[in-house]
Amino acid sequence: MMKSGKPMLVVDSVEKSVKFYTEKLGFDVVDLHVERAESQFLSYAEIKKGKCFIILRTPSIEELAEFSMIKRLNLRGSGIVCEMKKGIDKYFQRCKKKGVSILSELKDNEWGVRSFIIRDLVGFKIIFEEHIEGFKPLKKQTFCGFTVPLDAKGKPSNAVATIEDMIRWIRGFGLLRRVGKKYSKLWLKLYRKEK
């Protein structure tokens, strides 16, 4: 069982990235590693803001060729989603004031979050989002494009057959039966909870 995960971003310069994240976005440094070669430089940093942790590191010698090819790609990483507990409006204004590259202005989304997107100095996208208090999602009857049959009370009809249909649908995307079964049951549980 996993306890947690931390995204790792491979960057050109840990020093420049730490400077960006601490000065522009208000992150704190948790850990630093110094590489001693011909000159000293930061090879690794762990930063955090609240419960959001990010690891920044330079590529190892074995990764340099791959990194130089990836570096030339326009979107070398999708990025990170940072969920905020509160204060997204104030944080958005801070980012604008600090001259951070804003890709998407602060807005409310149909799935119940208020969010904005920035690009860091290396090119990674970072989405900051905060759940909208009191948001009630619209009831969806589709499961990954598959329409779930409902009975007269609005509940999935014949749950066993419905789960099997949902599993078959997920397997059509090349995923394991176990994955389809777990996700189908979770989706139905959440669907019933919303009712």
N, C-alpha and C positions, 0 to 999 in steps of 0.2 A: 504494500500500500504506500503510495507516494504521500509525502507530507506537504511539499510545496515545490514550486519551480521558479526559476529566475531566467529571464531572457538574456542571452549573451550577444552583444554586438561587436563584431570585429571591425576595428576602426584604424584609420591611418595613424592618428596620434591620440594616445590616451590623455595626454596633457591637455590638448585642445578640447577634447570631448568633455573631460571633467570640468574644465573652465566653463564651457557652454552650459552643461547641466546644472552646475552649482550657481553660477552667476545669473543666467537667464531664467532657469526654471526652478531654482530654489532647492535643488536636491542637496543632500549631505553626503559626505564621504564616509564609507564604512570600512573600507580596506584598500590598501595600495601596495603594489609590488614594484620594486625598482630592478631594472635589468642593467647589469654592469658589463658593458661591452667596451668599445673604444671610448664611448662617453656614456654617462648614466642617463636613462630615460625610463619613464613609467611604462610598464608592459601590461599592467592589469590594474583595474580599479573596480570596486563595488560601490555603488551609490544607492541612496534610497530617499524617498519622500513618503512619509507615512508608512504604509505597508507595501509600497511599490518598490521593488528592488530591481536594479539593472546592473549587469556585469559588462564592463568595457575592456577589451583587450586588443593588443596588436597581433597580427598573424605570426604563427611560428615559421621557422625557416622552411619546413615542409609544406606549409600552406601558401607561401609567397606567390608562386606561379598561379595558383587557383585564385588567390585574392586579387592579383593584378588584372585577371580576366574579369572577375566579378565586378571590380571597381569601375570598369568601363561601361557596365550595364546601367541603363537609366534608373531602373528601380531594383536595386540589388537586395532589397529586403522589404517585405510588406510593412513591417514596423511593429509597434507595441500598442496595446490598449491599456491605459491607466484609469482604473475606476476610482473616482473621487467620492468621498463621503459627503462633503459639502464645500461650498465656496467656489464653484466653477466660474461664476461671473467675475468675481474678483481676480481669480487666477488668470482668466482670459485677458483681462485688462492689464495685468502685470506682464504677460507675454507680449502684448502689443507694445506696451511702454518700453520694454527691454529690446525691441526690434527683432523679435523672433519671427521667422518666416511662417506666416499663417496660410495654410492651404485651404481651410474651410472655416468660415466664420462660425461663431457660437450660434447654435440653433437647437430647437426641440425636434426630436425624431419620432416617427410613428411607432417605434418599438418601445417608447417610454424613457428615453434618455436625452439629456441635454448635453451636447458635445461640440468640440471643435478639434481641428487637426492642424498639427504643425509639422515642419520638416526640420530635423536637426542639422548641424553643420556638415555632417557626413552624407546626409541624404535620406536617412531613415524617417519614416512617417511615424508620428506619435499621436494617438487619439486619446484625448482626455474626455471622460464622460462621467455624468452624475445622473443617477436615477431620479426621475421626476416624481416628487411626492404625490401620492394619491392617484397615480396613473393606473387606469384599468385597460388592459389590452383588449382589442377586439377579438371575439371568439373566432378562432380559425378552425375550419373543418378539414383542412388539407394537411397532410403529413408528407413533407418533401415532395409535393406535387401529386400525391396520391389522395383521392377524396375518400375520407372515412365515412362509411354509412352510419347514420344515426337512427335510433328508434324514435317513437312518438314523444318520449320524454327528453329528447335531445342528447341521449347518451349513446356511445358507440354500441351498435347492435352486435349481438353474438361475439362477445369479446375474444373468445379463443380463435374463431375464424378470422376476425379482424386482425388480431396480432399476427397470425400466419400470413395473411395477405400483406401486411406491413413489412414483415420479415422478407418475404419474396421480393417486394418492391426494393428494399434496401440492398438485397443481394444482387439485384440487377445492376447495381453500380460497382460490383466487384468486391463488396465488403463481406466479411465473415458472417455466418448465421448468428453467432454469439453477439456480435456488434449490433446487428439488426434487431435481435430479440431484446437486448438491454435497452436500446434506444426506443423501440416501440413501446415497451412497458413504461419507461420514464415519460414518454410523450402522453400516453393514455392517462397516467397518474396525474400529470400536470393539467391535462384537459379536464378531468373529473373535478380536480381541486378548484378550477376556475368556475365551475358550474354553480 
